Amino acid sequence: MKIKIISIHDIGTNFGSTLQACSLYDYVVSLGYKDVHVINYKPYYAYHHGKVGQFLKKLLFFKDVIKQNKRFEDYYRKHCNLTSLYETFDELKAEASGDVFIVGSDQVWNEYYDGGRDPAYYLKFTNSRNKMSYAASIGQIQSEGAIKRLIENIGTFRFVAVREQASVLQLTAAGRNDAIHVLDPVFLMDKEYYIDKAFKNIYGDYILVYVVHSDPFLSDVVEKLAERLKAKIVLIGGFLQKVKHDYYLRDIGPKEFVNLINNAKFVVANSFHATAFSILMNKQFALVNPKASPLRLSDMLEVAGINNRIIVSFDDIERALFPIDYNKVNETIEYEREKSKTYLKKCLATFEKNSN
């Protein structure tokens, strides 16, 4: 049975998109399916955006860019089987073939982004009857019109699983009664899958900071936390300074991203996957909500039962420093993980039975 997975998997050396795509791939392979590929769909609108900025980045940080690109390439080589490259929907439609098609995680169904308006992420390129989603993200509360369009777009899907509980409620209210909530693919694999035992912490006690957007308030929060925790500040993500720091690591790849989280004394983020891995690695962390699509973050905290990690004012810092009881969190995550795994295995077994 040929299984094809499509998601927003590799935009601009993005740690989270890479890790979720590879985790879903590796988990499906671990179930015994041999012919599995991630569709290497890199639409022009997403992968050629900001060419001037990309050129300047390569010019100013040449060595870091080369080293980081190699680390991403190595990670994909080890954890993923990619198809040929497709840059347009028409190319994808003309050549993509398979028995089962899965649209994966990240904000593939958020109409506020280009990807959410791309027919590829609704599997329109295939006439297969074996279509499903796993942890597809809508990202935020959508209008009635947007939900109606979504239901129309996934009308031929046999199974629908989304990443936010609020999205289940919206889909159900609009008539898609079989939609269920599952965990992001990174939770399908356990902690040991990600940890590199050869990784060495050369920074001592440090706060790891991974932020998507710069924010003066966030920078002040990080400084106050570093003072309270008597820790250095290690900044990762992008190439331009977003907060004051002791170390800025511009050349890291997905493996380093996870292991830096695992070795941190504390993590500060406004990123979904930095938060996900903080939970997975049982780290103390604080979340400063990003301006875009906060639903996916608040939903994950709600599932884990740790809503008190969000900092919106300096008064919240003391509360965010209160230790997380990971005994309770791990029980909840393990329950949700097994539910998610059971769902995915059941879907694939149904498709396999139909194929035979």
C-alpha positions as CSV (number, residue, x, y, z in Angstrom):
1,M,0.0,0.0,0.0
2,K,1.5,3.3,-1.1
3,I,1.0,6.0,1.4
4,K,1.6,9.7,0.6
5,I,1.8,12.5,3.3
6,I,1.5,16.1,2.5
7,S,2.0,19.1,4.9
8,I,3.7,22.4,5.1
9,H,7.0,20.6,5.8
10,D,10.0,22.6,4.9
11,I,9.7,26.3,4.7
12,G,12.8,28.4,5.4
13,T,14.6,26.0,7.7
14,N,11.6,25.9,10.1
15,F,12.2,23.5,13.0
16,G,8.6,22.8,13.8
17,S,7.4,22.1,10.3
18,T,10.3,19.7,9.7
19,L,9.9,17.9,12.9
20,Q,6.2,17.3,12.6
21,A,6.5,16.0,9.1
22,C,9.3,13.7,9.9
23,S,7.7,12.4,13.1
24,L,4.5,11.5,11.2
25,Y,6.5,9.8,8.5
26,D,8.6,7.8,11.0
27,Y,5.5,6.8,13.0
28,V,3.7,5.5,10.0
29,V,6.8,3.6,8.9
30,S,7.1,2.1,12.5
31,L,3.6,0.6,12.0
32,G,5.1,-1.7,9.3
33,Y,4.2,0.3,6.2
34,K,7.1,0.2,3.8
35,D,6.1,2.4,0.9
36,V,5.7,5.8,2.5
37,H,6.6,9.2,1.1
38,V,6.3,12.8,2.1
39,I,5.2,14.8,-0.9
40,N,7.9,17.3,-1.6
41,Y,5.5,20.1,-2.4
42,K,7.1,23.5,-2.3
43,P,4.7,26.0,-3.9
44,Y,6.2,29.1,-5.4
45,Y,4.1,31.4,-3.3
46,A,5.6,30.0,0.0
47,Y,9.1,29.0,-0.9
48,H,10.1,32.0,-2.9
49,H,8.7,34.6,-0.6
50,G,11.0,37.3,0.5
51,K,13.8,36.7,-2.0
52,V,15.6,39.9,-1.1
53,G,15.7,39.0,2.6
54,Q,16.9,35.5,1.8
55,F,19.7,36.9,-0.4
56,L,20.8,39.3,2.4
57,K,20.7,36.6,5.0
58,K,23.0,34.4,2.8
59,L,25.3,37.3,2.2
60,L,25.6,38.4,5.8
61,F,25.6,35.0,7.5
62,F,27.1,32.8,4.8
63,K,28.8,30.2,7.1
64,D,25.8,29.9,9.4
65,V,23.4,29.5,6.4
66,I,25.5,26.7,4.9
67,K,25.9,24.8,8.1
68,Q,22.2,25.1,9.0
69,N,21.0,24.0,5.5
70,K,23.3,20.9,5.8
71,R,21.8,20.1,9.2
72,F,18.3,20.2,7.8
73,E,19.3,18.2,4.8
74,D,20.9,15.5,7.0
75,Y,17.8,15.4,9.2
76,Y,15.5,14.8,6.2
77,R,17.9,12.2,4.8
78,K,17.7,10.3,8.1
79,H,14.0,10.7,9.0
80,C,12.1,11.1,5.7
81,N,11.6,9.7,2.3
82,L,10.7,12.6,0.0
83,T,9.1,12.4,-3.5
84,S,10.3,14.4,-6.4
85,L,9.9,18.2,-6.1
86,Y,6.6,19.8,-7.1
87,E,6.4,23.6,-7.3
88,T,2.9,24.0,-8.6
89,F,-0.5,22.3,-8.0
90,D,-0.6,21.3,-11.7
91,E,2.7,19.5,-11.4
92,L,1.5,17.7,-8.4
93,K,-1.8,16.7,-10.0
94,A,-0.1,15.4,-13.1
95,E,2.4,13.2,-11.3
96,A,1.3,12.3,-7.8
97,S,0.1,8.7,-7.4
98,G,-0.6,6.5,-4.4
99,D,-3.2,4.4,-2.5
100,V,-3.6,6.4,0.6
101,F,-3.2,10.2,1.0
102,I,-2.8,12.0,4.4
103,V,-2.8,15.7,4.8
104,G,-0.7,16.3,7.9
105,S,-0.1,19.0,10.5
106,D,0.6,22.7,10.6
107,Q,-1.9,25.4,9.5
108,V,-2.8,23.7,6.2
109,W,-6.5,24.7,6.6
110,N,-6.1,28.3,7.9
111,E,-7.6,30.5,5.2
112,Y,-5.7,33.5,6.6
113,Y,-2.6,31.9,5.0
114,D,-1.9,31.1,1.4
115,G,-1.6,27.4,2.2
116,G,-5.2,27.3,3.6
117,R,-6.4,28.4,0.1
118,D,-4.3,25.9,-1.8
119,P,-6.2,22.9,-3.2
120,A,-3.2,20.7,-2.6
121,Y,-3.8,20.6,1.1
122,Y,-7.4,19.4,0.5
123,L,-6.0,16.6,-1.6
124,K,-7.6,17.9,-4.8
125,F,-4.8,16.5,-6.9
126,T,-6.0,12.9,-6.5
127,N,-9.2,11.0,-7.1
128,S,-8.3,8.3,-4.5
129,R,-11.1,7.4,-2.1
130,N,-8.6,6.8,0.6
131,K,-8.1,10.3,2.0
132,M,-7.7,11.5,5.6
133,S,-6.2,14.3,7.7
134,Y,-4.0,13.9,10.8
135,A,-3.8,16.9,13.1
136,A,-4.6,19.4,10.3
137,S,-4.6,22.8,11.9
138,I,-7.2,25.5,11.2
139,G,-5.1,27.8,13.5
140,Q,-7.9,30.1,14.8
141,I,-11.6,30.5,15.0
142,Q,-12.9,30.8,11.5
143,S,-16.0,32.4,10.1
144,E,-19.1,30.4,9.2
145,G,-18.3,30.9,5.6
146,A,-14.7,29.6,6.0
147,I,-15.9,26.5,7.9
148,K,-18.5,25.8,5.2
149,R,-15.8,26.0,2.5
150,L,-13.6,23.7,4.5
151,I,-16.3,21.1,4.8
152,E,-16.9,21.3,1.1
153,N,-13.2,20.9,0.4
154,I,-12.9,17.8,2.5
155,G,-16.1,16.3,1.4
156,T,-14.3,13.2,0.0
157,F,-12.2,12.6,3.1
158,R,-12.9,9.3,4.8
159,F,-11.4,10.4,8.1
160,V,-10.9,13.9,9.6
161,A,-8.6,14.6,12.6
162,V,-7.6,18.2,13.5
163,R,-5.2,19.6,16.0
164,E,-7.4,22.0,17.9
165,Q,-10.5,21.0,20.0
166,A,-12.2,24.3,19.0
167,S,-11.9,23.2,15.4
168,V,-13.7,20.0,16.2
169,L,-16.6,22.0,17.7
170,Q,-16.7,24.3,14.7
171,L,-16.7,21.4,12.2
172,T,-19.3,19.5,14.2
173,A,-21.6,22.5,14.4
174,A,-21.4,22.9,10.7
175,G,-22.2,19.3,9.9
176,R,-19.0,17.3,9.8
177,N,-19.8,15.1,12.8
178,D,-16.9,12.6,12.5
179,A,-14.1,15.1,13.1
180,I,-11.9,14.3,16.1
181,H,-9.1,15.9,18.0
182,V,-5.6,14.4,17.9
183,L,-2.2,15.5,19.1
184,D,0.4,17.1,16.8
185,P,2.6,14.4,15.2
186,V,5.6,15.3,17.3
187,F,3.8,13.6,20.2
188,L,3.5,10.3,18.4
189,M,7.1,9.7,19.1
190,D,8.5,9.4,22.6
191,K,11.3,11.6,24.2
192,E,14.0,9.0,23.4
193,Y,13.3,9.3,19.7
194,Y,14.5,12.9,19.7
195,I,17.3,12.9,22.2
196,D,20.9,12.8,20.9
197,K,23.0,11.3,23.7
198,A,26.1,12.8,22.2
199,F,24.8,16.3,22.6
200,K,26.9,18.3,25.1
201,N,25.7,21.3,27.0
202,I,28.5,23.9,26.9
203,Y,26.4,26.8,28.1
204,G,25.8,25.9,31.8
205,D,22.4,26.9,33.2
206,Y,20.6,28.6,30.5
207,I,17.2,29.9,29.4
208,L,16.5,28.9,25.8
209,V,14.6,31.6,23.9
210,Y,12.9,30.7,20.6
211,V,10.6,33.4,19.4
212,V,9.0,33.9,16.0
213,H,8.6,37.6,16.2
214,S,10.5,40.3,18.1
215,D,8.7,42.0,21.0
216,P,10.1,44.5,23.5
217,F,7.9,43.1,26.2
218,L,9.1,39.6,25.6
219,S,12.7,40.8,25.7
220,D,12.1,42.4,29.1
221,V,10.4,39.2,30.4
222,V,13.5,37.2,29.3
223,E,15.9,39.5,31.1
224,K,13.8,39.3,34.3
225,L,13.6,35.5,34.1
226,A,17.4,35.2,33.6
227,E,18.0,37.4,36.6
228,R,15.6,35.4,38.8
229,L,17.0,32.0,37.6
230,K,20.6,33.1,37.5
231,A,20.9,31.7,34.0
232,K,22.5,32.7,30.7
233,I,20.3,33.5,27.7
234,V,20.7,31.3,24.6
235,L,18.8,32.6,21.6
236,I,17.8,30.6,18.6
237,G,15.6,31.1,15.5
238,G,16.3,33.4,12.5
239,F,19.3,35.5,12.0
240,L,18.3,38.9,13.4
241,Q,18.5,39.6,17.2
242,K,15.1,39.5,18.8
243,V,16.1,39.7,22.5
244,K,19.2,40.4,24.5
245,H,21.3,37.3,24.9
246,D,24.6,35.7,25.9
247,Y,24.7,33.3,23.0
248,Y,22.9,33.5,19.6
249,L,23.0,30.2,17.7
250,R,22.1,30.9,14.1
251,D,23.3,27.6,12.5
252,I,21.3,24.9,14.4
253,G,19.1,22.3,12.8
254,P,16.1,20.3,14.0
255,K,18.2,17.9,16.1
256,E,20.0,20.7,17.8
257,F,16.7,22.6,18.4
258,V,15.2,19.6,20.3
259,N,18.3,18.9,22.3
260,L,18.8,22.5,23.3
261,I,15.2,22.5,24.7
262,N,16.0,19.2,26.5
263,N,19.1,20.6,28.2
264,A,17.6,24.1,29.1
265,K,16.9,25.2,32.7
266,F,13.9,27.1,31.4
267,V,12.3,27.8,28.0
268,V,10.7,31.0,26.7
269,A,8.8,30.8,23.5
270,N,5.9,32.2,21.4
271,S,6.1,29.2,19.1
272,F,3.8,26.2,18.9
273,H,6.5,23.5,18.5
274,A,8.9,25.0,21.0
275,T,6.0,24.8,23.5
276,A,5.2,21.2,22.3
277,F,8.8,20.0,22.8
278,S,9.0,21.8,26.2
279,I,6.0,19.7,27.3
280,L,7.4,16.5,25.7
281,M,10.8,17.1,27.4
282,N,9.2,18.0,30.7
283,K,10.8,21.4,30.9
284,Q,9.7,24.4,32.9
285,F,8.7,27.1,30.4
286,A,6.8,30.3,29.8
287,L,4.8,31.2,26.8
288,V,4.4,34.8,25.5
289,N,1.4,34.5,23.1
290,P,2.2,35.4,19.5
291,K,0.0,37.9,17.7
292,A,-1.1,35.4,15.1
293,S,-3.1,32.2,15.6
294,P,-3.0,32.0,19.5
295,L,-5.7,29.3,19.4
296,R,-3.3,26.5,18.6
297,L,-1.1,27.4,21.6
298,S,-3.9,27.9,24.1
299,D,-5.5,24.7,22.9
300,M,-2.4,22.7,23.5
301,L,-2.0,24.2,27.0
302,E,-5.6,23.4,27.7
303,V,-5.1,19.8,26.7
304,A,-2.0,19.5,29.0
305,G,-3.8,21.3,31.8
306,I,-1.2,24.0,32.3
307,N,-2.8,27.3,31.3
308,N,-0.8,29.2,33.9
309,R,2.3,29.3,31.6
310,I,1.1,32.3,29.6
311,I,2.7,35.6,30.4
312,V,0.8,38.7,29.4
313,S,2.1,41.1,32.0
314,F,5.1,41.3,34.4
315,D,2.8,40.2,37.2
316,D,2.5,36.8,35.5
317,I,6.2,36.0,35.8
318,E,6.0,34.7,39.4
319,R,3.1,32.4,38.4
320,A,4.9,31.1,35.4
321,L,7.9,30.2,37.6
322,F,5.8,27.9,39.7
323,P,7.0,24.4,38.8
324,I,4.8,22.3,36.5
325,D,3.7,19.0,38.0
326,Y,4.7,16.8,35.1
327,N,3.3,13.6,36.7
328,K,-0.2,14.9,35.9
329,V,0.7,16.4,32.6
330,N,2.4,13.2,31.4
331,E,-0.6,11.1,32.3
332,T,-2.8,13.4,30.3
333,I,-0.4,13.5,27.3
334,E,0.0,9.7,27.4
335,Y,-3.8,9.2,27.3
336,E,-4.1,11.6,24.3
337,R,-1.1,10.0,22.6
338,E,-2.6,6.6,22.8
339,K,-5.9,7.9,21.5
340,S,-4.2,9.6,18.6
341,K,-2.1,6.5,17.8
342,T,-5.2,4.2,17.9
343,Y,-7.0,6.6,15.6
344,L,-4.2,6.7,13.0
345,K,-3.7,2.9,13.1
346,K,-7.4,2.3,12.7
347,C,-7.6,4.6,9.7
348,L,-4.7,3.0,7.9
349,A,-5.9,-0.5,8.7
350,T,-9.3,0.4,7.1
351,F,-7.6,1.7,4.0
352,E,-5.4,-1.4,3.8
353,K,-8.5,-3.6,4.1
354,N,-10.2,-1.7,1.3
355,S,-7.1,-1.9,-0.9
356,N,-6.9,-5.7,-0.5
